[in-house]
Amino acid sequence: MSQDIAIPTSPVRVSTGRLRDAVYDFTAMYAIPEIDQENIFWANQNRMSLPAGIEDFISLYIVSQVRHGTAVECTIPGVGNEPDRIGIVSLFEYLIQIDIYSNSLNYARDRAMTIANIGRSSIGPLFFNQYDCSLLYVDDPRDMTAIMDSQQFVQRYMVQLRCCMPEATTVNFDTFDTAYITRIENVDVHHKP
């Protein structure tokens, strides 16, 4: 007698860390000279307009993500009448780009250097641990000065953070808790070669 294997259903994405919060809060705390927090924003992969009339702001982007290793699966027992679930966890590395703009002399450079300096110290990883994320590395700041809407050069420095965080998904999975066995045989005794 064969039993059809049930296909797992009802997927639920469960993020185990708060990467976006960690990057935003880290930038807000360590971008020195201080910047108004309303001028720090997630640029949402170029789907957001730049602030009108403001040339002193910081935009954050998730540039790429790469999975490391193989997904790990574990069974999560259901409570009461809820079905059991399978948890699938993968480790992802994220490349976060921080673009720092300023029309004040050296503010963008100073903010980029401070973020890189703190990020490369023991303080950076400790800060990210609060958010269940890991700060792996901070690249050197790069000068990307450009002409903006004012038709004048505006300082722009770029810093890239390399962060790591597990991502998890769960799915329902049919299981059983009782098996009825009608006959138990010893292979060596009952089935001789």
Order of alpha helices (4+ residues) and beta strands (2+ residues): beta-alpha-beta-beta-beta-alpha-alpha-beta-beta-beta-beta-alpha
